[in-house]
Amino acid sequence: MWTKQQTATEAPAAPPVQAAASPVVSFSGSSTPRTSSPVVRNLARLGAGLQIKGHITGTEDLQIDGTIEGPITLRGHQLTVGSAAQLNSEIHASEVIVYGKVVGNVHARDRVDVKTDGSIIGDISTARISIEDGAHFKGRIEIDPTKSQAAAD
């Protein structure tokens, strides 16, 4: 039980401070500080047990681990295709990272990364691309670095 003396001397616990909202200042061997603001991004996730048929659109980053049939549009955001994912989709996103299987065309404003066990069967249009050893790709690649620069301007 609380006594009057304990409640008067003990302050309630302060709410946690959100460090992600404040900028980070670091020194890198020079006398001028370098400030970088950490990017706080929302991430949505569709689990491995989900099967979706239809058009997916969103305004946040998305990780898919399930089966999707239909177009995916995440303009300005990142799509991560998990290792268990199977997508039969036309994809439009800022960045696409593929660990699973994609059948369909991929349009990424910034970059496409196909990881070791990833697979894309379809055309890729992007500013930058990375395909790791062991990855599977069948299609055509169009690299246009002005896509990323035009979006940044």
C-alpha positions as a LaTeX table, in Angstrom:
\begin{tabular}{lrrr}
\hline
Residue & $x$ (\AA) & $y$ (\AA) & $z$ (\AA) \\
\hline
Met1 & 0.00 & 0.00 & 0.00 \\
Trp2 & 1.18 & 3.54 & $-0.74$ \\
Thr3 & 1.73 & 6.05 & 1.98 \\
Lys4 & 1.45 & 9.80 & 1.58 \\
Gln5 & 5.20 & 10.17 & 2.01 \\
Gln6 & 5.97 & 7.68 & $-0.83$ \\
Thr7 & 3.58 & 9.23 & $-3.34$ \\
Ala8 & 4.92 & 12.70 & $-2.65$ \\
Thr9 & 8.58 & 11.74 & $-3.14$ \\
Glu10 & 8.26 & 9.29 & $-6.02$ \\
Ala11 & 7.54 & 10.83 & $-9.39$ \\
Pro12 & 5.51 & 8.84 & $-11.90$ \\
Ala13 & 7.46 & 7.20 & $-14.70$ \\
Ala14 & 7.98 & 9.51 & $-17.65$ \\
Pro15 & 6.71 & 8.37 & $-21.03$ \\
Pro16 & 9.42 & 6.93 & $-23.30$ \\
Val17 & 11.20 & 9.43 & $-25.50$ \\
Gln18 & 10.94 & 8.75 & $-29.21$ \\
Ala19 & 14.52 & 8.95 & $-30.39$ \\
Ala20 & 13.54 & 8.42 & $-34.00$ \\
Ala21 & 11.88 & 11.82 & $-34.16$ \\
Ser22 & 15.02 & 13.79 & $-33.26$ \\
Pro23 & 17.94 & 14.30 & $-35.63$ \\
Val24 & 21.24 & 12.53 & $-35.07$ \\
Val25 & 24.40 & 14.64 & $-34.99$ \\
Ser26 & 27.72 & 12.97 & $-35.57$ \\
Phe27 & 31.30 & 14.08 & $-36.10$ \\
Ser28 & 33.35 & 12.29 & $-38.74$ \\
Gly29 & 36.90 & 13.41 & $-38.09$ \\
Ser30 & 36.20 & 17.02 & $-39.04$ \\
Ser31 & 35.22 & 19.96 & $-36.88$ \\
Thr32 & 31.83 & 20.40 & $-38.54$ \\
Pro33 & 28.98 & 18.26 & $-37.28$ \\
Arg34 & 26.99 & 16.24 & $-39.76$ \\
Thr35 & 23.25 & 16.07 & $-39.09$ \\
Ser36 & 21.14 & 13.27 & $-40.46$ \\
Ser37 & 17.47 & 12.83 & $-39.80$ \\
Pro38 & 16.48 & 9.20 & $-39.46$ \\
Val39 & 13.64 & 8.31 & $-41.75$ \\
Val40 & 10.59 & 7.06 & $-39.89$ \\
Arg41 & 8.58 & 4.89 & $-42.26$ \\
Asn42 & 5.47 & 2.86 & $-41.72$ \\
Leu43 & 5.73 & $-0.79$ & $-42.73$ \\
Ala44 & 2.72 & $-2.95$ & $-43.50$ \\
Arg45 & 3.03 & $-6.72$ & $-43.76$ \\
Leu46 & 0.93 & $-9.38$ & $-45.47$ \\
Gly47 & 1.71 & $-12.72$ & $-43.84$ \\
Ala48 & 2.51 & $-16.07$ & $-45.45$ \\
Gly49 & $-0.99$ & $-17.42$ & $-44.77$ \\
Leu50 & $-2.71$ & $-14.73$ & $-46.86$ \\
Gln51 & $-3.87$ & $-15.15$ & $-50.44$ \\
Ile52 & $-5.13$ & $-12.00$ & $-52.17$ \\
Lys53 & $-6.68$ & $-11.50$ & $-55.59$ \\
Gly54 & $-7.10$ & $-7.87$ & $-56.58$ \\
His55 & $-5.38$ & $-4.50$ & $-56.86$ \\
Ile56 & $-3.19$ & $-3.48$ & $-53.91$ \\
Thr57 & $-2.40$ & 0.22 & $-53.48$ \\
Gly58 & $-0.76$ & 1.92 & $-50.55$ \\
Thr59 & 1.04 & 4.90 & $-49.12$ \\
Glu60 & 3.51 & 3.04 & $-46.92$ \\
Asp61 & 6.22 & 0.41 & $-47.29$ \\
Leu62 & 4.91 & $-3.14$ & $-47.68$ \\
Gln63 & 6.35 & $-6.58$ & $-47.06$ \\
Ile64 & 4.53 & $-9.49$ & $-48.67$ \\
Asp65 & 5.06 & $-13.08$ & $-47.56$ \\
Gly66 & 1.85 & $-14.55$ & $-49.00$ \\
Thr67 & 0.37 & $-15.16$ & $-52.45$ \\
Ile68 & $-0.86$ & $-12.19$ & $-54.48$ \\
Glu69 & $-2.62$ & $-12.13$ & $-57.83$ \\
Gly70 & $-3.14$ & $-8.63$ & $-59.20$ \\
Pro71 & $-1.36$ & $-5.31$ & $-59.62$ \\
Ile72 & 0.54 & $-3.65$ & $-56.76$ \\
Thr73 & 1.04 & 0.14 & $-56.67$ \\
Leu74 & 3.16 & 1.71 & $-53.92$ \\
Arg75 & 4.37 & 4.90 & $-55.57$ \\
Gly76 & 7.13 & 6.47 & $-53.52$ \\
His77 & 7.40 & 3.46 & $-51.22$ \\
Gln78 & 9.27 & 0.18 & $-50.90$ \\
Leu79 & 7.97 & $-3.31$ & $-51.63$ \\
Thr80 & 9.74 & $-6.29$ & $-50.10$ \\
Val81 & 8.82 & $-9.69$ & $-51.55$ \\
Gly82 & 9.51 & $-12.20$ & $-48.77$ \\
Ser83 & 11.13 & $-15.59$ & $-49.36$ \\
Ala84 & 7.79 & $-17.44$ & $-49.09$ \\
Ala85 & 5.94 & $-14.94$ & $-51.32$ \\
Gln86 & 4.55 & $-15.72$ & $-54.77$ \\
Leu87 & 3.35 & $-12.72$ & $-56.75$ \\
Asn88 & 1.62 & $-12.76$ & $-60.10$ \\
Ser89 & 1.62 & $-8.99$ & $-60.34$ \\
Glu90 & 2.48 & $-5.84$ & $-62.24$ \\
Ile91 & 4.46 & $-3.87$ & $-59.66$ \\
His92 & 4.92 & $-0.08$ & $-59.41$ \\
Ala93 & 7.02 & 1.12 & $-56.44$ \\
Ser94 & 9.96 & 3.31 & $-55.55$ \\
Glu95 & 12.11 & 0.35 & $-54.54$ \\
Val96 & 11.55 & $-3.41$ & $-54.92$ \\
Ile97 & 13.50 & $-6.06$ & $-53.01$ \\
Val98 & 12.83 & $-9.65$ & $-54.08$ \\
Tyr99 & 13.58 & $-12.68$ & $-51.92$ \\
Gly100 & 10.66 & $-14.75$ & $-53.29$ \\
Lys101 & 9.01 & $-15.24$ & $-56.68$ \\
Val102 & 7.56 & $-12.53$ & $-58.94$ \\
Val103 & 5.84 & $-13.22$ & $-62.26$ \\
Gly104 & 5.07 & $-9.91$ & $-63.95$ \\
Asn105 & 6.66 & $-6.62$ & $-64.88$ \\
Val106 & 8.44 & $-4.55$ & $-62.23$ \\
His107 & 8.62 & $-0.74$ & $-62.47$ \\
Ala108 & 10.75 & 0.84 & $-59.74$ \\
Arg109 & 11.57 & 4.53 & $-59.66$ \\
Asp110 & 14.71 & 4.02 & $-57.57$ \\
Arg111 & 16.04 & 0.46 & $-57.58$ \\
Val112 & 15.35 & $-3.27$ & $-57.86$ \\
Asp113 & 17.30 & $-5.82$ & $-55.79$ \\
Val114 & 16.91 & $-9.50$ & $-56.62$ \\
Lys115 & 18.41 & $-11.49$ & $-53.78$ \\
Thr116 & 20.08 & $-14.93$ & $-53.96$ \\
Asp117 & 16.91 & $-17.05$ & $-53.83$ \\
Gly118 & 14.74 & $-14.42$ & $-55.55$ \\
Ser119 & 13.12 & $-14.84$ & $-58.95$ \\
Ile120 & 11.60 & $-12.41$ & $-61.45$ \\
Ile121 & 9.98 & $-13.54$ & $-64.68$ \\
Gly122 & 9.05 & $-10.35$ & $-66.48$ \\
Asp123 & 10.47 & $-7.03$ & $-67.60$ \\
Ile124 & 12.20 & $-4.64$ & $-65.20$ \\
Ser125 & 12.26 & $-0.85$ & $-65.58$ \\
Thr126 & 14.34 & 1.01 & $-63.00$ \\
Ala127 & 17.13 & 3.53 & $-62.36$ \\
Arg128 & 19.39 & 1.00 & $-60.57$ \\
Ile129 & 19.43 & $-2.79$ & $-60.36$ \\
Ser130 & 21.22 & $-5.48$ & $-58.41$ \\
Ile131 & 20.90 & $-9.21$ & $-59.15$ \\
Glu132 & 22.79 & $-11.47$ & $-56.75$ \\
Asp133 & 24.47 & $-14.77$ & $-57.67$ \\
Gly134 & 21.92 & $-17.58$ & $-57.56$ \\
Ala135 & 18.96 & $-15.32$ & $-58.35$ \\
His136 & 16.71 & $-16.13$ & $-61.32$ \\
Phe137 & 15.69 & $-13.55$ & $-63.88$ \\
Lys138 & 14.01 & $-13.97$ & $-67.24$ \\
Gly139 & 12.95 & $-10.88$ & $-69.12$ \\
Arg140 & 14.14 & $-7.53$ & $-70.34$ \\
Ile141 & 15.83 & $-4.79$ & $-68.29$ \\
Glu142 & 15.48 & $-1.08$ & $-69.01$ \\
Ile143 & 17.78 & 1.07 & $-66.90$ \\
Asp144 & 16.99 & 4.78 & $-66.91$ \\
Pro145 & 18.99 & 6.70 & $-64.29$ \\
Thr146 & 17.00 & 9.87 & $-65.01$ \\
Lys147 & 13.96 & 8.25 & $-63.31$ \\
Ser148 & 15.53 & 8.60 & $-59.89$ \\
Gln149 & 16.96 & 12.07 & $-60.58$ \\
Ala150 & 13.65 & 13.42 & $-61.93$ \\
Ala151 & 11.84 & 12.20 & $-58.81$ \\
Ala152 & 14.42 & 13.89 & $-56.55$ \\
Asp153 & 14.07 & 17.29 & $-58.25$ \\
\hline
\end{tabular}
